[in-house]
Amino acid sequence: MSFSTWSFPTIIVFGNGASAKIPDHVKRIGGKRALIVADPGVVRAGIVARVKEIVEAASIPCAVFDKVSANPVEENVTDGVSAYKAHDADCIISVGGGAPLDVGKLIALRITHDRPMVDYDDATGGDQYITANVPPIITVPTTAGTGSEVGRSGVLTLAVNGRKTVIFSPHFLAKAAILDPVLTESMPARITAATGFDALTHNLEAYVALGDHPMADGIALEGLELCAKHLVRATTHGKDLSARGGMMKAAMMGAVAFQKGLGACHSLAHPLSSEKDMHHGLANALCLPAVVEFNEAVVPEKLERVRRIFDANAKSLADALRSLREKLDLPSGLGKEGVTQADIPKLSAKAFEDACHRSNPKPTTQADLAALYVRSL
């Protein structure tokens, strides 16, 4: 008899102005000196200065590390470890979108773990090498997409093979995730749309993924309802904190749900980031309709349920997603972002190496992935 294991342990603080609660949670975990991990964009937006001021007002000295790339690489982690040690930090506050949140986890890993980074690749069972003695992390998202604030993995491109790689461990779970919609107000419309499509994709792929996880399925469906209700409004009316908050909830729920698994869309998206430097959420938006069509024969009831959530009048869920993409003023295909037929052999080879498609509801070969790229051009 097979068994399933279900877990939802992260403390989540949600609400306008929730960032005021960051110091309470730093103190709760015993933090005395914090390294704030961010990226240059969050610094320019003034959000890091705001967080630093809040934390230091509670007599907790902070240093800021902001050398995080949009698609993180190993050098970001190495430099972050140096900053952590130079500040004599004992905890990490990760502020920003998926990149800083992921890098914060991986900095924590490298403080106490020194194997080559490739050894920790989740696709090869690398989680077995990750022990509990990592510094505590508090996450403060400023976008509504990756859900990395409640996730158990960090993603980066490895130097040894140039592959975007998932490094996973329950020990990466934040001690608290602070969801403050006010911090997302400055997010530009295109980034709001792309990150929102990432949240949508997480919820959708988790819902149809292989496996038995009724709690994840229920959370994914509610996350999809929130995306359908709030994504367009959050994109077109960025000061609407209700819509911003709805998308923050959807993003967080997607990352909780995808502990069940993801699917072929994420395997397609990861190489587009590492090889073409494409925003991850945009890559998902451009590939998801073709993947939905690919999966229709094996999960028709589930995809029909999602179609009704987004557009009861659409002929198919794929059509509804393409229509949504158009409303968000996102490109109509990968070709608009510089991807060509000549790129597909290399992209599909890397996509097949990616573990996400293993939980896709329909078995997926490298040739299938190549065909999905073609359909997404």
For each residue, the residues with C-beta under 8 A, 3 or more apart:
1:
2:
3:
4: 211 212 213
5:
6: 213 215 216
7: 170 259
8: 215 256
9: 173
10: 150 173 174 176 177 256
11: 25 175 176 177
12: 150 176 177 179 252
13: 18 21 25 176 177 178 179
14: 18 179 245 248 249
15: 18 179 180 181 245
16: 180 181 182 241 245
17: 20 180 182
18: 13 14 15 21 178 179 180
19: 22 50 51 54 140 178 180 182 183
20: 17 54
21: 13 18 24 25 178
22: 19 25 26 51 54 55 93 138 140 178
23: 26 27 54 55 57 58 60
24: 21 27 28
25: 11 13 21 22 28 29 138 175 176 178
26: 22 23 29 31 34 55 58 60 91 93 138
27: 23 24 30 31 58 60
28: 24 25 175 176
29: 25 26 91 136 138 175 176
30: 27 90 91 136
31: 26 27 34 60 90 91 136 138
32: 60 90 91
33: 60 61 62 63 87 88 89 90 91
34: 26 31 55 60 61 62 63 89 90 91 92 93
35: 62 63 64 65 80 83 84 87 89 91 92 93 107
36: 48 51 52 55 62 63 64 65 92 93 94 95
37: 65 66 68 80 92 93 94 95 96 100 103 104 107
38: 42 43 47 48 64 65 66 68 94 95 96 100
39: 42 43 66 68 69 70 96 97 99 100
40: 43 44 66 68
41: 44 45 96
42: 38 39 45 47 48 66 95 96 97 100 142
43: 38 39 40 46 47 48 49 64 66
44: 40 41
45: 41 42 142 186
46: 43 49 50 186
47: 38 42 43 50 51 95 96 142 183 186
48: 36 38 42 43 51 52 64 66 95
49: 43 46 52 53
50: 19 46 47 53 54
51: 19 22 36 47 48 54 55 93 95 140
52: 36 48 49 55 56 62 64
53: 49 50 56 57
54: 19 20 22 23 50 51 57 58
55: 22 23 26 34 36 51 52 58 60 62 93
56: 52 53 59 60 61 62
57: 23 53 54
58: 23 26 27 54 55
59: 56
60: 23 26 27 31 32 33 34 55 56
61: 33 34 56 87
62: 33 34 35 36 52 55 56 93
63: 33 34 35 36 83 86 87 89
64: 35 36 38 43 48 52
65: 35 36 37 38 68 79 80 83 84 107
66: 37 38 39 40 42 43 48
67: 76 79 80
68: 37 38 39 40 65 72 76 80 96 99 100 103
69: 39 72 73 76 99
70: 39 99 277 279
71: 99 157 164 273 274 277 280
72: 68 69 76 77 99 102 103 106 154 155 156 157
73: 69 76 156 157 159
74: 77 78 117 156 157 158 159
75: 78 79 159
76: 67 68 69 72 73 79 80 103 156
77: 72 74 80 81 103 106 107 109 110 117 156
78: 74 75 81 82 110
79: 65 67 75 76 82 83
80: 35 37 65 67 68 76 77 83 84 103 104 106 107 110
81: 77 78 84 85 107 110 111
82: 78 79 85 86
83: 35 63 65 79 80 86 87
84: 35 65 80 81 87 89 92 107 111 135
85: 81 82 88 89 111
86: 63 82 83
87: 33 35 61 63 83 84
88: 33 85
89: 33 34 35 63 84 85 92 135
90: 30 31 32 33 34 135
91: 26 29 30 31 32 33 34 35 135 136 137 138
92: 34 35 36 37 84 89 104 107 108 135 136 137 138
93: 22 26 34 35 36 37 51 55 62 104 137 138 139 140
94: 36 37 38 100 101 103 104 105 137 138 139 140 149 174
95: 36 37 38 42 47 48 51 100 140 142
96: 37 38 39 41 42 47 68 99 100 101 140 141 142 143
97: 39 42 100 101 141 142 143 145 146 195
98: 101 102 143 145 146 148 155 198 280
99: 39 68 69 70 71 72 96 102 103
100: 37 38 39 42 68 94 95 96 97 103 104
101: 94 96 97 98 104 105 139 141 146 148 149 151
102: 72 98 99 105 106 146 148 153 154 155 156
103: 37 68 72 76 77 80 94 99 100 106 107 154 156
104: 37 80 92 93 94 100 101 107 108 137 139 154
105: 94 101 102 108 109 137 148 153 154 167 172
106: 72 77 80 102 103 109 110 154 156 167
107: 35 37 65 77 80 81 84 92 103 104 110 111
108: 92 104 105 111 112 134 135 136 137 172
109: 77 105 106 112 113 120 130 134 154 167 169 172
110: 77 78 80 81 106 107 113 114
111: 81 84 85 107 108 134 135
112: 108 109 131 133 134 135
113: 109 110 120 129 130 131 134
114: 110
115: 119 120 129
116: 119 160
117: 74 77 120 156 158 159 160 165 167
118: 121 126 158 160 161 165
119: 115 116 126 129
120: 109 113 115 117 126 127 129 130 167
121: 118 124 126 158 165 166 167
122: 125 126 127 153 165 166 167 168 355
123: 126 165 166 353 354 355
124: 121
125: 122 128
126: 118 119 120 121 122 123 129 130 167 168
127: 120 122 130 168 169
128: 125
129: 113 115 119 120 126
130: 109 113 120 126 127 134 167 169 171 172
131: 112 113 134 171
132: 171
133: 112
134: 108 109 111 112 113 130 131 137 171 172
135: 84 89 90 91 92 108 111 112
136: 29 30 31 91 92 108 175
137: 91 92 93 94 104 105 108 134 172 174 175
138: 22 25 26 29 31 91 92 93 94 174 175 176 177 178
139: 93 94 101 104 148 149 150 174 176 177 178
140: 19 22 51 93 94 95 96 149 177 178 180 183
141: 96 97 101 144 146 148 149 177 179 183 184 248 251 252
142: 42 45 47 95 96 97 183 184 187
143: 96 97 98 146 184 187 191 192 195 251
144: 141 184 187 192 195 196 199 234 244 247 248 250 251
145: 97 98 194 195 196 197 198 199 251 280 281
146: 97 98 101 102 141 143 149 151 195 198 199 202 251 255 280 281
147: 150 151 199 202 251 252 253 254 255 256 258
148: 98 101 102 105 139 141 151 153 154 255
149: 94 101 139 140 141 146 174 177 178 179 252 255
150: 10 12 139 147 173 174 177 252 255 256
151: 101 146 147 148 172 173 255
152: 168 169 170 172 173 259
153: 102 105 122 148 166 167 168 169 172
154: 72 102 103 104 105 106 109 148 166 167 172
155: 72 98 102 164 165 166 167 270
156: 72 73 74 76 77 102 103 106 117 164 165 167
157: 71 72 73 74 162 163 164 165 273 274
158: 74 117 118 121 161 162 163 165
159: 73 74 75 117 162
160: 116 117 118
161: 118 158
162: 157 158 159 274 275
163: 157 158 271 274 350 353 354
164: 71 155 156 157 270 271 273 274 350 354
165: 117 118 121 122 123 155 156 157 158
166: 121 122 123 153 154 155 355 356
167: 105 106 109 117 120 121 122 126 130 153 154 155 156
168: 122 126 127 152 153 172
169: 109 127 130 152 153 172
170: 7 152 173
171: 130 131 132 134
172: 105 108 109 130 134 137 151 152 153 154 168 169
173: 9 10 150 151 152 170
174: 10 94 137 138 139 149 150 177
175: 11 25 28 29 136 137 138
176: 10 11 12 13 25 28 29 138 139
177: 10 11 12 13 138 139 140 141 149 150 174 252
178: 13 18 19 21 22 25 138 139 140 149
179: 12 13 14 15 18 141 149 245 248 249 252
180: 15 16 17 18 19 140 183 184
181: 15 16 184 185 241 244 245 248
182: 16 17 19 185 241
183: 19 47 140 141 142 180
184: 141 142 143 144 180 181 187 192 244 247 248
185: 181 182 238 239 241 244
186: 45 46 47 238
187: 142 143 144 184 191 192 195 238
188: 191 192 238
189: 192 193 235 236 238 329
190: 193 194 329 330
191: 143 187 188 194 195 279
192: 143 144 184 187 188 189 195 196 234 235 238 247
193: 189 190 196 197 231 235 285 328 329 330
194: 145 190 191 197 198 279 281 282 285 330
195: 97 143 144 145 146 187 191 192 198 199 251 281
196: 144 145 192 193 199 200 227 231 234 235 247 250 251 281 328
197: 145 193 194 200 201 231 281 282 284 285 288 325 328 330
198: 98 145 146 194 195 201 202 251 254 280 281 284 285
199: 144 145 146 147 195 196 202 203 223 227 231 247 250 251 254
200: 196 197 203 204 224 227 231 250 254 284 288
201: 197 198 204 205 254 265 266 269 281 284 285 288
202: 146 147 198 199 205 206 220 223 251 254 255 257 258 262
203: 199 200 206 207 219 220 221 223 224 227 250 253 254 257 258
204: 200 201 207 208 220 224 288 292 306
205: 201 202 208 209 258 261 262 263 265 266 356 360
206: 202 203 209 216 217 220 254 257 258 259 260 261 262
207: 203 204 216 217 220 221 224 257 302 306
208: 204 205 263 295 299 302 303 361
209: 205 206 258 260 261 262 263 359 360 361
210: 261 359 360 361
211: 4 260 261 359
212: 4
213: 4 6 216 217 259 260
214: 217 218
215: 6 8 218 219
216: 6 206 207 213 219 220 256 257 258 259 260
217: 206 207 213 214 220 221 257 260
218: 214 215 221 222
219: 203 215 216 222 223 253 256 257
220: 202 203 204 206 207 216 217 223 224 253 254 257 260
221: 203 207 217 218 224 225 305 309
222: 218 219 225 226 253
223: 199 202 203 219 220 226 227 249 250 253 254 257
224: 200 203 204 207 220 221 227 228 250 306 309 310
225: 221 222 228 229 309
226: 222 223 229 230 246 247 249 250 253
227: 196 199 200 203 223 224 230 231 247 250
228: 224 225 231 309 310
229: 225 226 233 246
230: 226 227 233 234 242 243 244 246 247 250
231: 193 196 197 199 200 227 228 234 235 247 250 324 328
232: 235 236 324 327 328
233: 229 230 236 237 240 243
234: 144 192 196 230 231 237 238 240 243 244 246 247
235: 189 192 193 196 231 232 238 328
236: 189 232 233
237: 233 234 240 243
238: 185 186 187 188 189 192 234 235 244
239: 185
240: 233 234 237 243 244
241: 16 181 182 185 244 245
242: 230 245 246
243: 230 233 234 237 240 246 247
244: 144 181 184 185 230 234 238 240 241 247 248
245: 14 15 16 179 181 241 242 248 249
246: 226 229 230 234 242 243 249 250
247: 144 184 192 196 199 226 227 230 231 234 243 244 250 251
248: 14 141 144 179 181 184 244 245 251 252
249: 14 179 223 226 245 246 252 253
250: 144 196 199 200 203 223 224 226 227 230 231 246 247 253 254
251: 141 143 144 145 146 147 195 196 198 199 202 247 248 254 255
252: 12 141 147 149 150 177 179 248 249 255 256
253: 147 203 219 220 222 223 226 249 250 256 257
254: 147 198 199 200 201 202 203 206 220 223 250 251 257 258
255: 146 147 148 149 150 151 202 251 252 258
256: 8 10 147 150 216 219 252 253 259
257: 202 203 206 207 216 217 219 220 223 253 254 260
258: 147 202 203 205 206 209 216 254 255 261 262
259: 7 152 206 213 216 256
260: 206 209 211 213 216 217 220 257 359
261: 205 206 209 210 211 258 356 358 359
262: 202 205 206 209 258 265 266 356 359 360
263: 205 208 209 266 267 291 295 356 357 359 360 361
264: 267 268 291 294 295 356 357 360 362 364 368 369 372
265: 201 205 262 268 269 284 287 288 291 356
266: 201 205 262 263 269 270 284 354 356 357
267: 263 264 270 351 352 354 355 356 357 360 364 369
268: 264 265 271 272 283 287 291 347 351 369 372 373 376
269: 201 265 266 272 273 278 280 283 284 287
270: 155 164 266 267 273 274 280 283 350 351 354 356
271: 163 164 268 274 275 276 346 347 350 351 354
272: 268 269 275 276 278 280 283 287 334 339 347
273: 71 157 164 269 270 276 277 278 279 280 283
274: 71 157 162 163 164 270 271 350
275: 162 271 272 343 346 347 350
276: 271 272 273 337 338 339 343
277: 70 71 273
278: 269 272 273 282 283 337
279: 70 191 194 273 282 283
280: 71 98 145 146 198 269 270 272 273 283 284
281: 145 146 194 195 196 197 198 201 284 285
282: 194 197 278 279 285 286 330 331 337
283: 268 269 270 272 273 278 279 280 286 287
284: 197 198 200 201 265 266 269 280 281 287 288
285: 193 194 197 198 201 281 282 288 325 328 330
286: 282 283 325 330 331 333 334 337 376
287: 265 268 269 272 283 284 290 291 334 372 373 376
288: 197 200 201 204 265 284 285 291 292 321
289: 292 293 318 319 321 322 325 376
290: 287 293 294 318 372 375 376
291: 263 264 265 268 287 288 294 295 360 372
292: 204 288 289 295 296 303 316 317 318 321
293: 289 290 296 316 318 375
294: 264 290 291 362 364 368 372
295: 208 263 264 291 292 298 299 303 360 361 362
296: 292 293 299 300 303 316 317 318
297: 300 362
298: 295 361 362
299: 208 295 296 302 303 361
300: 296 297 303 304
301: 304 305
302: 207 208 299 305 306
303: 208 292 295 296 299 300 306 307 317
304: 300 301 307 308 317
305: 221 301 302 308 309
306: 204 207 224 302 303 309 310 317
307: 303 304 310 311 312 314 316 317 320
308: 304 305 312
309: 221 224 225 228 305 306
310: 224 228 306 307 314 317 320 321 324
311: 307 314 319 320 323 324
312: 307 308
313:
314: 307 310 311 317 319 320 323
315: 319
316: 292 293 296 307 319 320
317: 292 296 303 304 306 307 310 314 320 321
318: 289 290 292 293 296 321 322
319: 289 311 314 315 316 322 323
320: 307 310 311 314 316 317 323 324
321: 288 289 292 310 317 318 324 325
322: 289 318 319 325 326 332
323: 311 314 319 320 326 327
324: 231 232 310 311 320 321 327 328
325: 197 285 286 289 321 322 328 330 331 332
326: 322 323 329 330 332
327: 232 323 324
328: 193 196 197 231 232 235 285 324 325
329: 189 190 193 326
330: 190 193 194 197 282 285 286 325 326
331: 282 286 325 336 337
332: 322 325 326 336
333: 286 336 376 377
334: 272 286 287 337 339 373 376 377
335: 338 339 340 377
336: 331 332 333
337: 276 278 282 286 331 334
338: 276 335
339: 272 276 334 335 343 344 347 373 377
340: 335 343 344 377
341: 344 374 377
342: 345
343: 275 276 339 340 346 347 373
344: 339 340 341 347 348 370 373 374
345: 342 348 349 370
346: 271 275 343 349 350
347: 268 271 272 275 339 343 344 350 351 370 373
348: 344 345 351 352 366 367 369 370 373
349: 345 346 352 353 366
350: 163 164 270 271 274 275 346 347 353 354
351: 267 268 270 271 347 348 354 357 366 369 373
352: 267 348 349 357 364 365 366 369
353: 123 163 349 350
354: 123 163 164 266 267 270 271 350 351 357
355: 122 123 166 267 358
356: 166 205 261 262 263 264 265 266 267 270 359 360
357: 263 264 266 267 351 352 354 360 364 369
358: 261 355
359: 209 210 211 260 261 262 263 356
360: 205 209 210 262 263 264 267 291 295 356 357 363 364
361: 208 209 210 263 295 298 299
362: 264 294 295 297 298
363: 360
364: 264 267 294 352 357 360 368 369
365: 352 368 369
366: 348 349 351 352 369 370
367: 348 370 371
368: 264 294 364 365 371 372
369: 264 267 268 348 351 352 357 364 365 366 372 373
370: 344 345 347 348 366 367 373 374
371: 367 368 374 375
372: 264 268 287 290 291 294 368 369 375 376
373: 268 287 334 339 343 344 347 348 351 369 370 376 377
374: 341 344 370 371 377
375: 290 293 371 372
376: 268 286 287 289 290 333 334 372 373
377: 333 334 335 339 340 341 373 374
